[in-house]
Amino acid sequence: MNLKNSNHGFSGFDLYSYISNKNILINDELNKIINSSRDSSLLTKAMGYSLLSGGKRIRPVLCIASSEAVGGTEYDVLPAACALEMIHTYSLIHDDLPAMDNDTLRRGKPTCHVTFNEAAAILAGDALLTLAFQILSSIQTNINAAKWLKVIHLVSLAAGYKGMIEGQMRDIASENSNISLKELEDIHSLKTGALIEASVESGAILGNGNSEQIEHLKIYAKNIGLAFQITDDLLNVKGDPAITGKAVGSDKTRNKNTYPALLGITGSENHAKKLITDALHTLETFDNKSNSLRAIALYIIERER
């Protein structure tokens, strides 16, 4: 998919410009956070190398788009958006380690442990994870303190041992074995979906969405989270490393359980399309302020990286 030339037909909505503008805001804030201490230690360099090396920023963009869909603004959620990207980046650093997926390419660059060393990569991931919660808990406000506390709890569940980490553990444990489609879905709902769901729900909460809006957006997020993973699995089979910025074919080499392995290419593509159709259906009660969420849903299954 050529994102630059795509608007997905939502009243001329320009997804390329939307994501580009949000990424400028997010990247500026991430740069400020990482460079605020003016610390040039090996640890800070490793943190910045992975955090500031590009990437789609889908999770923070989803957090912002969700806030806007319920009437909030990007500034209502910017600290949460940045924290979510830190957590995502930490998970990528650790996923790439020799003891995990043993990948050497990420976002078109050598992975953190290749560029620095394994210990530095482990500690950079640990530091980004803890810094994320430092950012989340540093909001100076009495008005929305309860909402920020709720978001901290929500994100900690999504990133923790009953969320993303559990999903990663199950993913590793299932290598070289046969599992059912339901078991695979459970793995990826935790490994990939949990943080995407937390991103959308956090945006809705901090944007002052009502309970009905939040429930609809949670369903939307669950569907796009699984679709995102299916697309990742497909790109590992048929993607171009020059575009994806990471290795292709590694899932098959490690005998990992993936959607293409269980459903085939066409079956996986059809399953992802159904999930996106269901996600879009949940947005029918929202107005055009949610066009960004609609466009992102379609982008998720059409992306090339």
CORCOR-V745300 format. One record per pair of residues at least 24 apart in sequence whose ideal C-beta (glycine too) atoms are under 10 Angstrom apart, sorted by sequence separation. I is the first residue (numbers start at 1). J is the second residue. If there is no record, write none. Layout:
BEGIN
I,J ; I,J
END
This chain:
BEGIN
27,51 ; 57,81 ; 59,83 ; 60,84 ; 61,85 ; 97,121 ; 132,156 ; 166,190 ; 167,191 ; 168,192 ; 197,221 ; 200,224 ; 233,257 ; 234,258 ; 236,260 ; 237,261 ; 276,300 ; 27,52 ; 57,82 ; 59,84 ; 60,85 ; 96,121 ; 97,122 ; 165,190 ; 166,191 ; 167,192 ; 196,221 ; 197,222 ; 200,225 ; 233,258 ; 234,259 ; 273,298 ; 275,300 ; 276,301 ; 58,84 ; 59,85 ; 60,86 ; 133,159 ; 163,189 ; 164,190 ; 165,191 ; 167,193 ; 195,221 ; 196,222 ; 197,223 ; 199,225 ; 232,258 ; 233,259 ; 234,260 ; 275,301 ; 276,302 ; 27,54 ; 30,57 ; 57,84 ; 58,85 ; 93,120 ; 94,121 ; 132,159 ; 163,190 ; 164,191 ; 167,194 ; 194,221 ; 196,223 ; 197,224 ; 198,225 ; 232,259 ; 233,260 ; 238,265 ; 27,55 ; 57,85 ; 59,87 ; 60,88 ; 93,121 ; 94,122 ; 97,125 ; 162,190 ; 163,191 ; 164,192 ; 166,194 ; 167,195 ; 193,221 ; 194,222 ; 196,224 ; 197,225 ; 230,258 ; 231,259 ; 233,261 ; 237,265 ; 272,300 ; 273,301 ; 26,55 ; 59,88 ; 93,122 ; 96,125 ; 164,193 ; 165,194 ; 193,222 ; 196,225 ; 229,258 ; 230,259 ; 233,262 ; 272,301 ; 27,57 ; 30,60 ; 55,85 ; 58,88 ; 59,89 ; 93,123 ; 94,124 ; 95,125 ; 129,159 ; 163,193 ; 164,194 ; 193,223 ; 195,225 ; 196,226 ; 229,259 ; 230,260 ; 233,263 ; 272,302 ; 23,54 ; 26,57 ; 29,60 ; 51,82 ; 57,88 ; 93,124 ; 94,125 ; 163,194 ; 164,195 ; 193,224 ; 194,225 ; 196,227 ; 234,265 ; 237,268 ; 23,55 ; 25,57 ; 56,88 ; 93,125 ; 94,126 ; 158,190 ; 162,194 ; 163,195 ; 193,225 ; 196,228 ; 233,265 ; 269,301 ; 23,56 ; 26,59 ; 27,60 ; 55,88 ; 92,125 ; 93,126 ; 189,222 ; 192,225 ; 193,226 ; 196,229 ; 226,259 ; 230,263 ; 23,57 ; 26,60 ; 51,85 ; 55,89 ; 90,124 ; 91,125 ; 93,127 ; 94,128 ; 160,194 ; 163,197 ; 164,198 ; 191,225 ; 192,226 ; 193,227 ; 234,268 ; 22,57 ; 25,60 ; 26,61 ; 51,86 ; 89,124 ; 90,125 ; 93,128 ; 94,129 ; 158,193 ; 159,194 ; 163,198 ; 190,225 ; 192,227 ; 193,228 ; 233,268 ; 234,269 ; 25,61 ; 50,86 ; 53,89 ; 89,125 ; 90,126 ; 92,128 ; 93,129 ; 158,194 ; 159,195 ; 189,225 ; 192,228 ; 193,229 ; 19,56 ; 23,60 ; 26,63 ; 51,88 ; 52,89 ; 55,92 ; 90,127 ; 91,128 ; 157,194 ; 158,195 ; 188,225 ; 189,226 ; 192,229 ; 230,267 ; 231,268 ; 19,57 ; 22,60 ; 23,61 ; 26,64 ; 51,89 ; 87,125 ; 90,128 ; 91,129 ; 158,196 ; 188,226 ; 191,229 ; 192,230 ; 230,268 ; 231,269 ; 234,272 ; 19,58 ; 22,61 ; 25,64 ; 47,86 ; 50,89 ; 51,90 ; 53,92 ; 86,125 ; 89,128 ; 90,129 ; 155,194 ; 158,197 ; 159,198 ; 230,269 ; 233,272 ; 21,61 ; 22,62 ; 50,90 ; 88,128 ; 89,129 ; 90,130 ; 154,194 ; 155,195 ; 158,198 ; 188,228 ; 189,229 ; 192,232 ; 230,270 ; 22,63 ; 51,92 ; 86,127 ; 87,128 ; 90,131 ; 157,198 ; 158,199 ; 185,226 ; 188,229 ; 230,271 ; 231,272 ; 19,61 ; 22,64 ; 47,89 ; 50,92 ; 51,93 ; 86,128 ; 87,129 ; 90,132 ; 156,198 ; 184,226 ; 187,229 ; 188,230 ; 230,272 ; 18,61 ; 22,65 ; 47,90 ; 50,93 ; 85,128 ; 86,129 ; 89,132 ; 154,197 ; 155,198 ; 158,201 ; 229,272 ; 230,273 ; 49,93 ; 86,130 ; 87,131 ; 88,132 ; 154,198 ; 155,199 ; 158,202 ; 185,229 ; 188,232 ; 227,271 ; 228,272 ; 83,128 ; 86,131 ; 87,132 ; 154,199 ; 184,229 ; 185,230 ; 188,233 ; 226,271 ; 227,272 ; 230,275 ; 231,276 ; 15,61 ; 18,64 ; 19,65 ; 22,68 ; 33,79 ; 47,93 ; 50,96 ; 83,129 ; 86,132 ; 87,133 ; 155,201 ; 184,230 ; 226,272 ; 227,273 ; 229,275 ; 230,276 ; 18,65 ; 46,93 ; 85,132 ; 86,133 ; 151,198 ; 154,201 ; 155,202 ; 227,274 ; 228,275 ; 26,74 ; 83,131 ; 84,132 ; 86,134 ; 154,202 ; 224,272 ; 227,275 ; 228,276 ; 25,74 ; 29,78 ; 33,82 ; 82,131 ; 83,132 ; 86,135 ; 87,136 ; 184,233 ; 223,272 ; 226,275 ; 227,276 ; 18,68 ; 25,75 ; 28,78 ; 29,79 ; 32,82 ; 33,83 ; 82,132 ; 83,133 ; 86,136 ; 151,201 ; 152,202 ; 225,275 ; 226,276 ; 227,277 ; 30,81 ; 55,106 ; 56,107 ; 83,134 ; 84,135 ; 150,201 ; 151,202 ; 154,205 ; 223,274 ; 224,275 ; 227,278 ; 22,74 ; 26,78 ; 29,81 ; 30,82 ; 34,86 ; 54,106 ; 55,107 ; 80,132 ; 83,135 ; 84,136 ; 150,202 ; 151,203 ; 223,275 ; 224,276 ; 226,278 ; 227,279 ; 3,56 ; 21,74 ; 25,78 ; 29,82 ; 33,86 ; 53,106 ; 54,107 ; 55,108 ; 79,132 ; 82,135 ; 83,136 ; 222,275 ; 223,276 ; 226,279 ; 53,107 ; 54,108 ; 81,135 ; 82,136 ; 83,137 ; 148,202 ; 151,205 ; 223,277 ; 224,278 ; 225,279 ; 26,81 ; 27,82 ; 30,85 ; 53,108 ; 54,109 ; 80,135 ; 83,138 ; 147,202 ; 150,205 ; 151,206 ; 223,278 ; 224,279 ; 22,78 ; 25,81 ; 26,82 ; 29,85 ; 30,86 ; 50,106 ; 53,109 ; 79,135 ; 80,136 ; 150,206 ; 220,276 ; 222,278 ; 223,279 ; 224,280 ; 25,82 ; 50,107 ; 78,135 ; 79,136 ; 148,205 ; 222,279 ; 223,280 ; 26,84 ; 27,85 ; 79,137 ; 147,205 ; 148,206 ; 220,278 ; 221,279 ; 223,281 ; 224,282 ; 22,81 ; 26,85 ; 30,89 ; 50,109 ; 53,112 ; 79,138 ; 80,139 ; 146,205 ; 147,206 ; 219,278 ; 220,279 ; 223,282 ; 244,303 ; 246,305 ; 49,109 ; 79,139 ; 147,207 ; 219,279 ; 220,280 ; 222,282 ; 243,303 ; 244,304 ; 245,305 ; 49,110 ; 50,111 ; 51,112 ; 144,205 ; 147,208 ; 220,281 ; 221,282 ; 243,304 ; 244,305 ; 49,111 ; 50,112 ; 53,115 ; 144,206 ; 167,229 ; 217,279 ; 219,281 ; 220,282 ; 243,305 ; 49,112 ; 50,113 ; 219,282 ; 220,283 ; 242,305 ; 144,208 ; 218,282 ; 219,283 ; 239,303 ; 240,304 ; 241,305 ; 47,112 ; 50,115 ; 216,281 ; 217,282 ; 239,304 ; 240,305 ; 46,112 ; 49,115 ; 50,116 ; 136,202 ; 216,282 ; 217,283 ; 220,286 ; 238,304 ; 239,305 ; 46,113 ; 49,116 ; 84,151 ; 101,168 ; 139,206 ; 215,282 ; 216,283 ; 234,301 ; 76,144 ; 80,148 ; 83,151 ; 87,155 ; 91,159 ; 100,168 ; 216,284 ; 228,296 ; 231,299 ; 232,300 ; 235,303 ; 46,115 ; 79,148 ; 83,152 ; 87,156 ; 90,159 ; 188,257 ; 216,285 ; 217,286 ; 224,293 ; 228,297 ; 231,300 ; 235,304 ; 45,115 ; 46,116 ; 101,171 ; 187,257 ; 188,258 ; 216,286 ; 220,290 ; 227,297 ; 230,300 ; 231,301 ; 235,305 ; 45,116 ; 46,117 ; 49,120 ; 50,121 ; 76,147 ; 80,151 ; 84,155 ; 87,158 ; 88,159 ; 94,165 ; 100,171 ; 101,172 ; 188,259 ; 227,298 ; 229,300 ; 230,301 ; 231,302 ; 232,303 ; 49,121 ; 79,151 ; 80,152 ; 83,155 ; 87,159 ; 100,172 ; 213,285 ; 221,293 ; 224,296 ; 228,300 ; 231,303 ; 43,116 ; 46,119 ; 47,120 ; 51,124 ; 91,164 ; 95,168 ; 99,172 ; 184,257 ; 212,285 ; 213,286 ; 217,290 ; 220,293 ; 224,297 ; 227,300 ; 228,301 ; 231,304 ; 232,305 ; 42,116 ; 46,120 ; 50,124 ; 77,151 ; 80,154 ; 84,158 ; 90,164 ; 91,165 ; 94,168 ; 183,257 ; 184,258 ; 185,259 ; 216,290 ; 220,294 ; 223,297 ; 224,298 ; 226,300 ; 227,301 ; 231,305 ; 42,117 ; 45,120 ; 46,121 ; 49,124 ; 50,125 ; 80,155 ; 84,159 ; 184,259 ; 224,299 ; 225,300 ; 228,303 ; 46,122 ; 47,123 ; 48,124 ; 83,159 ; 88,164 ; 91,167 ; 95,171 ; 175,251 ; 181,257 ; 217,293 ; 220,296 ; 221,297 ; 224,300 ; 42,119 ; 43,120 ; 46,123 ; 47,124 ; 51,128 ; 87,164 ; 91,168 ; 95,172 ; 180,257 ; 184,261 ; 185,262 ; 213,290 ; 220,297 ; 223,300 ; 224,301 ; 42,120 ; 46,124 ; 47,125 ; 50,128 ; 176,254 ; 177,255 ; 179,257 ; 181,259 ; 184,262 ; 45,124 ; 46,125 ; 47,126 ; 175,254 ; 176,255 ; 178,257 ; 183,262 ; 184,263 ; 43,123 ; 44,124 ; 47,127 ; 48,128 ; 51,131 ; 175,255 ; 176,256 ; 177,257 ; 42,123 ; 43,124 ; 46,127 ; 47,128 ; 174,255 ; 175,256 ; 176,257 ; 181,262 ; 42,124 ; 46,128 ; 172,254 ; 174,256 ; 175,257 ; 179,261 ; 180,262 ; 181,263 ; 207,289 ; 43,126 ; 44,127 ; 174,257 ; 178,261 ; 179,262 ; 43,127 ; 47,131 ; 172,256 ; 178,262 ; 171,256 ; 171,257 ; 181,267 ; 185,271 ; 170,257 ; 171,258 ; 63,151 ; 181,271 ; 203,293 ; 200,293 ; 34,128 ; 95,191 ; 200,296 ; 34,131 ; 33,131 ; 33,132 ; 91,191 ; 33,134 ; 91,192 ; 33,135 ; 88,192 ; 91,195 ; 196,300 ; 30,135 ; 29,135 ; 88,195 ; 87,195 ; 88,196 ; 84,195 ; 87,198 ; 88,199 ; 84,196 ; 87,199 ; 84,198 ; 85,199 ; 84,199 ; 80,198 ; 81,199 ; 84,202 ; 80,199 ; 83,202 ; 84,203 ; 81,202 ; 77,199 ; 80,202 ; 81,203 ; 80,203 ; 77,202 ; 80,205 ; 81,206 ; 77,203 ; 80,206 ; 76,203 ; 77,204 ; 79,206 ; 77,205 ; 78,206 ; 74,203 ; 76,205 ; 77,206 ; 76,206 ; 77,207 ; 69,200 ; 72,203 ; 76,207 ; 72,204 ; 76,208 ; 62,195 ; 63,196 ; 66,199 ; 67,200 ; 70,203 ; 72,205 ; 73,206 ; 74,207 ; 108,241 ; 62,196 ; 65,199 ; 66,200 ; 69,203 ; 70,204 ; 72,206 ; 73,207 ; 108,242 ; 62,197 ; 63,198 ; 64,199 ; 65,200 ; 66,201 ; 67,202 ; 68,203 ; 69,204 ; 70,205 ; 72,207 ; 108,243 ; 111,246 ; 59,195 ; 62,198 ; 63,199 ; 66,202 ; 67,203 ; 70,206 ; 71,207 ; 72,208 ; 105,241 ; 108,244 ; 109,245 ; 111,247 ; 59,196 ; 62,199 ; 63,200 ; 66,203 ; 67,204 ; 70,207 ; 71,208 ; 72,209 ; 107,244 ; 108,245 ; 109,246 ; 58,196 ; 61,199 ; 62,200 ; 63,201 ; 65,203 ; 66,204 ; 67,205 ; 69,207 ; 70,208 ; 71,209 ; 107,245 ; 108,246 ; 59,198 ; 60,199 ; 62,201 ; 63,202 ; 64,203 ; 66,205 ; 67,206 ; 68,207 ; 70,209 ; 71,210 ; 105,244 ; 106,245 ; 107,246 ; 59,199 ; 62,202 ; 63,203 ; 66,206 ; 67,207 ; 69,209 ; 70,210 ; 105,245 ; 106,246 ; 58,199 ; 59,200 ; 62,203 ; 63,204 ; 66,207 ; 67,208 ; 105,246 ; 106,247 ; 61,203 ; 64,206 ; 65,207 ; 67,209 ; 71,213 ; 104,246 ; 105,247 ; 59,202 ; 60,203 ; 63,206 ; 64,207 ; 66,209 ; 70,213 ; 103,246 ; 104,247 ; 105,248 ; 63,207 ; 69,213 ; 70,214 ; 103,247 ; 101,246 ; 102,247 ; 105,250 ; 70,216 ; 101,247 ; 104,250 ; 66,213 ; 69,216 ; 70,217 ; 103,250 ; 66,214 ; 69,217 ; 102,250 ; 101,250 ; 96,246 ; 101,251 ; 66,217 ; 69,220 ; 96,247 ; 102,253 ; 65,217 ; 102,254 ; 101,254 ; 66,220 ; 92,246 ; 62,217 ; 66,221 ; 101,256 ; 62,220 ; 62,221 ; 62,224 ; 62,225 ; 58,224 ; 59,228 ; 58,228 ; 56,245 ; 55,245 ; 54,245 ; 53,245 ; 108,305 ; 107,305 ; 69,283 ; 70,286 ; 71,287 ; 69,286 ; 72,289 ; 69,287 ; 71,289 ; 69,288 ; 70,289 ; 69,289 ; 70,290 ; 68,289 ; 69,290 ; 67,289 ; 68,290 ; 69,291 ; 68,291 ; 69,292 ; 65,289 ; 66,290 ; 68,292 ; 69,293 ; 65,290 ; 68,293 ; 69,294 ; 65,291 ; 66,292 ; 65,292 ; 66,293 ; 64,292 ; 65,293 ; 65,294 ; 62,292 ; 65,295 ; 66,296 ; 61,292 ; 62,293 ; 65,296 ; 61,293 ; 62,296 ; 61,296 ; 62,297 ; 58,296 ; 62,300 ; 58,299 ; 58,300 ; 56,299 ; 56,300 ; 58,303 ; 56,303 ; 56,305 ; 55,305 ; 22,292 ; 18,291 ; 19,292 ; 18,292 ; 13,288 ; 15,291 ; 19,295 ; 11,288 ; 14,291 ; 15,292 ; 18,295 ; 19,296 ; 10,288 ; 13,291 ; 18,296 ; 12,291 ; 13,292 ; 15,294 ; 16,295 ; 10,290 ; 11,291 ; 15,295 ; 19,299 ; 10,291 ; 13,294 ; 14,295 ; 15,296 ; 9,291 ; 10,292 ; 13,295 ; 8,291 ; 10,293 ; 15,298 ; 16,299 ; 7,291 ; 10,294 ; 15,299 ; 9,294 ; 10,295 ; 8,294 ; 9,295 ; 8,295 ; 7,295 ; 8,296 ; 10,298 ; 6,295 ; 8,297 ; 9,298 ; 8,298 ; 8,299 ; 3,295 ; 6,298 ; 6,299 ; 8,302 ; 3,299 ; 6,302 ; 1,298 ; 1,299 ; 3,302 ; 1,301 ; 2,302 ; 3,303 ; 1,302 ; 3,304 ; 1,303 ; 2,304 ; 3,305 ; 1,304 ; 1,305
END
